[in-house]
Amino acid sequence: MEFYIDGQTIRFTSPVIAANSRDYLTARFHFSGEEWEGCSKWAHFRQGETVYDLNLENDEIGSGMHLNLSLGQWEVYLTGHREETRITTVPVLLQVRESGLIDEPLHQIPLSVAEQVDSKANLALEKARAIEAQIESGALDGSDFRILGYYESLEALTTAVETPERGDAYGVGTEAPYLIYVYDGLNDCWVNNGSIQGPKGDNGENGATFSPQIDGSGNLSWVNDKGLPNPETVNIRGDKGEKGDKGDSGESPYALAVKEGFGGTEATFNWSLAHIAGHAAQHKAGGTDPLAVETDNIQVGAVTRAKLAADVKVLAFTEKALDASAWVSDTTYSDFPYRAAVSCNGVTAKHYAEVSFSPADAMSGSFAPVAASYDGGVYLYASEIPEAMTIPAIVCTPVE
């Protein structure tokens, strides 16, 4: 799955996703702009009471993070944390289709946020103790430490040094004292170690007491009783812990619902579960169209597929001609540096645009898998300027 994030907007493209897969799904996240730089990034997948809160590693979710999505519609959004700042995105809906596998127990949900933080904190503590032991034994005296260069920002460092080695150290900043970033080979990331301490000064007054505190995102910060500058906040999440034993199989949601008094068939129950997310997205609480199910039928006053389809005013456009002169340079996506505006009457920036290219254009790999809507049309992105072309279809769905 590929997700594209621009500020607080998220768009995605994905292959067909079937239910009942196990430790197979992966995702990659592409961030535009500077809003997310330096953030601890989390992806959230929610379906009813089932929640996956996953800390991204190198802007990715690997198969080992156990993202096992069941049948139905999932709400996906991102959050980022940087000191006291938090940034979020609007949610998007991801559809998981039915597979051929049945009667499979629910998959185990990954570690909770607290468990992920605790695991990484324990790993950080183990690393600190190992370094302390090396210092006490004389194996580590600092004589091998060298600053390999200086860059104005972390972004400039990561751009210039594409293949760092474990322990590589660089100064970051526009003037002294520089922040020293050391490459963590275990977690594949640069770690801010603060400024290098200068020569020993004169004896001072009685020292201050510094007390550590850690928030739910694993950010370690300090406070002191003398009003002195505190050490810079660092993130101490460790690596993910080992997978626990599989729990006993529980009863199916339908069986539990019957115990609580549900009188309908299992097919009716499953249909109602699959449509709850879509219904909630289109009808606010207290509305006139509650979703109600009795025995084998849906009540006359309840929401139906036909009513939901009628409420969504989809705009469709066919055979849209596009000249080569319509393409201009654009920096939204580095892999697709050209953008063309396709005029579509009635479309606004609140529409979600899906573009169908001709088979030859779709297989060429020249066009981005996502499009963006604006007031009056749709933006397309390409890796190079194509010849004059015709777009078979554009479908725009309103998103609130």
N, C-alpha and C positions, 0 to 999 in steps of 0.2 A: 504494500500500500504506500502511495506517495501523497504526502500532505504539503501544501504550499501556504505559508503564513506570511501575511503582509499586515503589520500592525496588529489589530485585534480581529482581522478577518482570516478565516481559514477555508481553504478549498482543497479538494482531494480527488484523486483518481485511483481506482483499484480494479484488479481483476475480479472475477466472480468469487465470492466468498461463501463456502459451504459450511454448514454446521457440523459439529462432532469431530472436527480436526483436533489434534492434540500436539501442543508445542511445535506448531508449524508456521503460524502467522508471524510476519515481520512488518515493520513500517519504517519509513524514512521521512524526516521532516526538513523542509527547506524554508529558511527564514530570510525575508527581505527587509532591508532597512537596518537601523541601529537599535530599535527599541528592545530587542531580546539579547543584545550582547551582554555578556557577563552574568546572565541569569541562570539559576538552577531551574531547569525546564521539566515540567511534568505533563504527561498525557493522561486524560481521564476517559474511560469507556464505561458507560452506564446503561443498564437495562433493568428497570424496576429496582429491586433491592440488591441486584448484582452489580458490584463496582470494581473496576480495575484502576488503581492510581499508580502509574508507572513513571519512575524517574528516568528520563532519557539519558542514554550513554552515547556521546558523540552524535547527538541529534537523531538517534535511532532506537528502535525497539527490536531486540533480537528474539529468536525463537526460544532461547533459554529463559525469557521473562514470563513464559506461560500465559500468553494472551490467547485464551481459548474461548472464542465467542460462540454462544448458542444461537439457535434459530430466532429470527425476528429482527427488529429494528433497534439499533444502538445509537445513543447520543455520544458524540465525541467532541471534546474541547481541550484546550491547553491552558496551563497557568505557568507563570515564570516568577521567580523570587530573587530579588537582589537587595540585600540589606533590608530597609524598611519599605521598599517598593514591591508591588505585586502587579503583574500585567496578566490579563485574561483574553481569551478569544470568544467570539460567539460560537454556539454549538452547531455542528452539522450532523446529519442523520446518515448512518451506515446500515445497509440492509444485508443480512445474512440469510442465505437461502437454505432450503431443506436439503439434506443429503440422503444417501441411501442407507445410512446406518441408523438403526433404531434401538430402543431399550438400552441406551448407554447412560450410565449415571453421570450427574453433573461433574464438570471438571473442577479441579482444585483451584481456588482463587489465589493469586500471588500474595506475597508478603504485604502486610498493611504498611502505610506510610511510617508509622512508628517503628515497625519491625525492620524496614529498610534502613531507617536512620540509625537504629541501634546496631544493626549489623556492620554498617560502615564506621560507626564510632568505635566499635570493638576492634576493627581492623586498624584504624588510625592509632589506637592505644598500643596495639601490638607492634606497629612500626616504630612508635616513639620509644618503647622499651628496648627494642632491638638496637636502635641508634644509641641510646643511653649506655647499653652494655658495651658497644663498640668503643665509645668514648672512654669508659672506665678502664677498658683493657688496653687502651693505647692504640687500637687498630684504626681509629678514626680521630685524627688530630686537626683536620681542616687544611693541611698542607696541599692536598690535591684539589681543593676547591678553586675554580677559575671562572670568571665571568667572561663569556665568549663574545659578547657584543652588546650594543645598546640600541633600543628602538623607542620611538615616541609613544607608541600605544601597543596594547596587547594584540590588536588586530594587525598592526604592521608586523609584529613578531611572528604571528601564526601564518601570515602570508609569505614572509621571507624564508622562514625555516619550515619547510614542508615535511621533512623526515627527521625529527629530533631524536636524539639518543637519551636513554634513561639517565637522569642526573644532569643534563645540560642546563646551564644557568645563564640568563640574560638580564640586563638592566632595562627597565621600562620607565619612561618619563621624559619630559622635556628638559629637566635640569635636576641637579643633585638636591636632596638624596633620592636616588633611584629606587624603585620597587624591584626586588629580585624575584624573577619567576623561574622556577625549577621544574623540569619536565618529569612528571610522574609516569613511569613506564608501566606500572601495574594498571592504572586507570586511564591511560592514554589521554592525559590532560596536563595543562600548565597550572602550577600551583603558586599563588602569590605568597612569598615568604617575608614580605615587608622589606624595610630598608636594612642595609648592613650596619651594624653597630660601630660607632667611631671609637677613638682612643678613650681610655679610662679617664674620667674626670675627677675633680676633687670630691672628698667625702661630703655628702649632703646631709640633710636633716633626716629624721626618722622616716622610713619609707611608708608608702601607702599599701593598703590591703586591696588586692585585685581579686574580684569574685567572678567566676565564669558563669555563663548561662547559655542555654541552647534552646532554639525554637523548634517547632515541629518540622521544619525543612532541613534540619541538620546544621544550621548556621551557628557557629560558636562565637560569642561576643563576650565582652568584659565590662565591668563597672568597678569603680574604686572609691574609697572614702576620703580622698584628698582633692578631688576635682581635677585630676591629672588626665592628659590624653590617654585614651585606652588603645590597646593593640587593635589592629585592623581585624574586622570580622572575617572568619574563614569558614568554609564548609567542610565538615569532617565525616560526611557519609562514607561508609566503607563499602566493600563489595557485597553483593547479594549472598545470603546464606544458602546452605544446602536445602534441597527440596525435602519436605517432611513426608512422613508415611501417608499413604492414601487412606482416607477415612472410610467408614462403613457407608454402603449405599443407602440413601434415604428414599422415602416414598416420593412418587411423582407429584408435581403440583396439582394435577387433576385429582389424585387420590386424597390429598390433603383438603382440597376444596370440597369434595364430597363429604368428608368428615365434618366440615364446618357448615353443611347444609345445602351445598350447591346441588341442583336437581337436573342440570342439562347433560348432554352427551359430551364425551371427551373431544369430539370434533368441534362442537360449539365453543367449549372452553378454550381450546387451542386457538381458534380463530379470534376470539375476543382478546386473548393475550397479545397476539401478533399485531393487533390494530390499536392497542391502547396508546402507544407512543405517538403514532400518526394523528390520532384523535386529539390528544392533549396539545399537540403543536398547533392545531387549527381552531380549537374551541377553548376559550378561557374558562376558569373556574366560575361557577354560577351562571353559565350560559343556558341556553334553551334546548341544547341537544345532548343530554347525558347518554352515555353508553350503558345500556341495560340488557341483560340476557336472562331469559326465563326458559326453562326446559329446553326444547330443541329449536326454539325460534328467537329472533330478535324482535323486541317490541316495535310497534308501528312508529312510535315517537322517537326511537333511538336513531343514532347515526348509522347510515348505511354507506356502502361503497359508492353508490351513485351520488349521494348527497355530498360526501367528501370530495368526489371528483368535481362536482358542480361548484363547490366553494373555491377551488383553486383555479384561477383564471389564467390558463396557460396560453402564451403567445407563441405561434409557430410561423416560421418564414421559410420559403423554399426558393431554390434556384437564385441565390444572391450572387450577382456578378461582382468580381473584385479585380481591378487593374493592378499591375505591378507598381504603378506610381502611388498607390494608397499606403505602401509600407514605409515606415519611418523608423529611425533609430530609437531604441528604448532600453532602459536599464532595469526594468522590473525583474527579469529573470536572466542571469548571466549566460545560460545555455541557449537562450532564444532572444537575441538582441534586437529584433525587429518587431514592430507592432503595426497592425492595420485596424482601422475603425470601420465597422460594417453598420450602416444605418439600418435601424429596425424600429419602426414607428410603434410607440406605446411602451417600449422597454425603459426601465429606470435602473438606477444603481442598486435597487433592492431585489432585482431579479437574479436567479441562478441560471446561467446560460450553459446549454449543452449543444455542441456543434458536431454535425455529421459531415465528414469529408468524403470525397470520392474514394474508392478502394485504393487507387494509385497514390493519391495524396496521403491517405491515412497510413499506408505502408512505407512511405518515403522516410519517415522519421524527422521531417523538416519542421513539423508543427508541434507546438506545445500541447500537452494533454489537458490543459485547462484553458478556459476563456474567462473574461471578466466583463460584466455588464456596466453600462453607464447610462445617464439620462439621454435616451435617443438612439441607443445602439449597443453593439457588442465589440469588445476588443479581442483580436486574435494575435498570437505570438508565433514567430518563426525563427529558425536558426540562420536562414538566408532569404534574400528577397526572391520569391517565386515569380514565374511568368503569370500573365493574366489567367484567372481561374474562375470557376463557378462552384459555389458551396451548395450542395444538395439541400441541406436542411439546418435550421437553427431553432431550438425550442427553449423558451425562457419561462421559468416558473417563479412566481413571487415567493420571497423568503422574508418572514418578519422576525 
